[in-house]
Amino acid sequence: MTKKKSEKKVAAVAAPTKIEWINIFKTTYGYWRYWVKNILADGGVIKFRFVKDEGSYNGKIATAKSEVQKAKQVLTEYKTKNPDTVEMWH
């Protein structure tokens, strides 16, 4: 067997890009689990997560840098359409 045949071709795989997360609002885990993440998902925001504070069940809503404006718009729109609901983020 020649050297060229024995060498395996390695596919060029692009390294995954690191997502830069931006904290946009504060909330509690209960609000996040039952309402806020569903509001964001229904609004079309794809990359979001909950960042827990140390020692409590409070935390922050974080979104990818590319989706900050979209997430803020979705949450603001929800507040304007539902003014009588509890303040779930601030």
Helices and strands as residue ranges (DSSP letters): H 3-6, E 21-28, H 29-31, I 32-36, H 37-42, E 48-52, E 58-64, G 65-67, H 68-81
